Amino acid sequence: MDIYYYCSYTGSPVGYILGCLTYNPNQSANYTLSRKRIPPVIRRFFEYDTVCNAFGILPAEPKQYYLMMKNLTAKGDKNGEAPEYYLNLAFVTQDVDEYKRLLRAGGGTSEDIAVMIKDSMELDRTSDFGFTIRPDRLKKLVKGSFRSVFESSGALERVNTFLEVDSPQADLTYLTENLELSDPERTLSFLPEAPKWVVYSKKKQTRPIRLIVVIPIAAGILAVIIWILQALLKFLLTK
């Protein structure tokens, strides 16, 4: 599983820098985030403000499942912590069972999740990111449930790409262009049951009228015209 941090805090010397780590349950030393191997789609989803949260199938190859949580905040309450944390996090995995465990029933609120993310960060002002990641706290975070962030979509049992946007009036054409979602067979559309959630799915096809249906209809119309003409001719001849 890859985990992406896009976080900052009050007094950070660097601000927001997107970094990645590969989770290892046996890690004992703090993780140092990396700027390498970050898929462009992940970067766009993090950096584009219209997107609030996202989950499902990551629109990139190979097939991967992801959860993305944005705009979470937490307050520091211990010595050595910053007064305020600004948190954005994503999990990406090719293991569908691992993905489902992250969305299992239970778990805490968005505020509880924000605290767990904050607790996984150890401030380090010499780091390129302004912090490193504590393996013990990350292990606790990975074992959490994040269902509460995405439950309002009503689509957790569906398999597709889902995004929460900041407004039910968001311009989906503009959003598609900015996120560079370029699959010609797929499009963004709002979920009727959750107006701030959109799905990136296959376009609905309008079925063409089959020739087998058209021919009998045309033949029927032609027969009626011929009958009318024959009746008219017979009427004229008898006058």
C-alpha positions in Angstrom: 0.0 0.0 0.0 1.2 3.5 -0.9 0.2 6.4 1.4 0.4 10.0 0.2 0.7 13.0 2.6 -0.1 16.5 1.5 0.0 18.2 4.8 1.2 21.4 6.5 1.0 23.0 9.9 1.3 26.4 11.6 4.9 27.5 11.3 5.9 25.0 8.7 9.1 26.0 7.0 8.0 24.5 3.7 4.2 24.5 3.4 2.4 21.8 1.4 4.6 19.3 -0.4 3.2 16.1 -1.8 5.1 13.0 -0.6 4.7 9.3 -0.7 5.7 6.3 1.4 5.2 2.5 0.9 3.7 1.1 4.1 5.8 -1.7 5.8 4.2 -3.1 9.0 7.7 -4.1 10.2 9.3 -0.6 9.9 10.9 0.6 13.1 12.5 3.9 12.0 10.6 7.0 11.0 9.5 7.1 7.3 11.0 9.8 5.2 8.5 10.8 2.4 9.5 10.7 -1.2 8.6 13.0 -4.1 9.2 10.2 -6.6 6.6 7.8 -8.1 3.7 10.1 -7.5 1.0 9.5 -10.2 0.0 12.7 -12.0 -3.7 11.9 -11.3 -3.0 11.8 -7.5 -1.3 15.2 -7.7 -4.1 16.8 -9.7 -6.8 15.4 -7.3 -4.9 16.8 -4.3 -4.1 20.2 -5.8 -7.5 21.0 -7.4 -9.6 22.7 -4.8 -13.0 21.7 -6.3 -12.3 18.1 -5.3 -13.0 17.5 -1.6 -12.8 13.7 -1.1 -12.5 10.8 -3.5 -12.6 7.0 -3.5 -13.0 3.9 -5.6 -10.9 3.0 -8.7 -8.0 5.3 -9.4 -8.4 6.5 -13.1 -4.9 5.3 -14.0 -3.0 2.1 -14.9 -2.5 -0.5 -13.5 -5.9 -0.9 -11.8 -5.7 0.4 -8.2 -8.2 1.3 -5.5 -7.9 4.5 -3.5 -9.3 6.7 -0.7 -8.5 10.4 -0.7 -9.3 12.7 2.3 -8.9 16.4 2.0 -9.3 19.6 4.1 -9.1 17.9 7.5 -7.7 19.9 10.4 -6.5 19.0 13.9 -5.1 21.0 16.8 -1.8 20.2 18.5 -2.3 19.4 22.2 1.2 18.1 23.2 4.6 19.6 23.7 6.5 19.8 20.4 3.3 19.9 18.3 2.2 22.8 16.1 -1.0 24.7 17.2 -2.9 23.8 14.0 -2.5 21.0 11.4 -3.9 21.1 7.8 -4.2 17.5 6.5 -4.8 15.8 3.2 -4.1 12.0 2.9 -4.6 9.2 0.4 -4.3 5.4 0.4 -3.6 3.6 -2.8 -3.6 -0.2 -3.1 -3.9 -2.9 -5.7 -5.5 -5.3 -3.1 -9.3 -5.0 -3.2 -9.6 -6.7 0.3 -7.2 -4.1 1.8 -9.3 -1.3 0.2 -12.5 -2.8 1.6 -10.9 -3.0 5.1 -10.3 0.7 5.0 -14.0 1.2 4.3 -15.4 -1.3 6.8 -18.2 -0.3 9.1 -17.3 1.4 12.3 -14.4 3.8 12.9 -14.4 7.4 14.1 -15.6 10.7 12.8 -13.6 13.0 10.4 -12.3 14.8 13.5 -11.0 11.5 14.9 -9.4 10.6 11.6 -7.7 14.0 11.5 -6.2 13.4 15.0 -4.8 10.0 13.9 -3.2 11.6 10.8 -1.7 14.4 12.9 -0.4 11.9 15.5 1.4 10.0 12.7 3.5 13.1 11.9 6.6 14.0 13.8 7.7 17.6 13.2 11.2 17.8 11.7 12.0 21.3 10.4 15.2 19.9 8.7 13.1 17.6 6.6 12.2 18.5 3.0 8.5 18.1 4.0 8.7 19.6 7.5 7.9 16.3 9.2 8.6 12.6 9.1 6.2 9.7 9.8 6.1 7.7 13.0 5.8 3.9 12.2 3.9 3.0 15.3 1.3 5.7 14.8 1.1 4.9 11.1 0.3 1.3 11.9 -2.6 2.5 14.0 -3.8 4.8 11.2 -3.7 2.0 8.6 -5.8 -0.2 10.9 -8.5 2.5 11.1 -11.8 2.7 9.3 -12.4 5.8 7.1 -16.0 5.0 6.1 -17.5 8.1 7.8 -15.7 10.4 5.3 -17.3 8.8 2.3 -20.6 7.5 3.6 -22.7 10.5 2.4 -22.0 9.3 -1.2 -24.3 6.3 -0.8 -22.0 4.5 -3.2 -19.6 2.6 -1.0 -20.8 -0.8 -2.3 -20.3 0.3 -5.9 -17.2 -0.2 -8.0 -16.2 3.0 -9.9 -14.4 6.3 -9.5 -16.2 8.7 -7.1 -15.4 12.4 -6.3 -17.0 14.7 -3.8 -17.0 18.3 -5.1 -17.4 21.6 -3.3 -20.8 22.5 -4.9 -23.8 20.8 -6.5 -23.4 23.4 -9.3 -19.8 22.5 -10.1 -19.0 22.7 -13.8 -18.2 19.1 -14.7 -16.8 19.9 -18.1 -14.3 22.3 -16.6 -13.6 19.8 -13.8 -12.9 17.0 -16.4 -10.5 19.2 -18.3 -8.6 20.3 -15.2 -8.3 16.8 -13.8 -7.2 15.6 -17.3 -9.7 12.8 -17.3 -9.3 12.0 -21.0 -11.0 8.6 -21.5 -13.3 9.3 -24.5 -15.7 6.5 -23.3 -16.2 7.9 -19.8 -17.7 11.1 -18.4 -18.4 12.8 -15.0 -22.0 13.0 -13.8 -23.7 13.8 -10.6 -25.2 11.1 -8.4 -28.9 11.8 -8.1 -29.0 10.6 -4.5 -26.0 12.7 -3.4 -25.8 16.0 -5.2 -22.2 16.8 -4.2 -20.8 13.5 -5.4 -19.9 12.7 -9.0 -19.0 9.5 -10.7 -16.6 9.0 -13.5 -18.2 6.3 -15.5 -19.0 5.0 -19.0 -21.1 7.3 -21.1 -24.7 6.2 -21.7 -25.1 5.0 -25.2 -28.2 5.8 -27.3 -29.2 2.6 -29.0 -29.7 3.0 -32.8 -33.0 1.8 -34.2 -32.3 -1.7 -35.6 -32.7 -2.3 -39.3 -34.9 -5.2 -38.5 -37.4 -2.8 -36.9 -37.0 0.0 -39.5 -37.7 -2.2 -42.6 -41.2 -3.5 -41.4 -42.2 0.1 -40.4 -41.1 1.5 -43.8 -42.8 -1.4 -45.6 -46.0 -0.7 -43.7 -46.0 3.0 -44.5 -45.4 2.2 -48.2 -48.3 -0.3 -48.3 -50.7 2.3 -46.8 -49.6 4.9 -49.4 -50.1 2.4 -52.3 -53.6 1.5 -50.9 -54.6 5.1 -50.8 -53.4 5.7 -54.3 -55.2 2.6 -55.6 -58.4 3.7 -53.9 -58.1 7.3 -55.3 -57.4 5.9 -58.8 -60.4 3.6 -58.6 -62.6 6.5 -57.4 -61.5 8.7 -60.3 -62.1 5.9 -62.9 -65.6 5.3 -61.8 -66.7 8.9 -62.1 
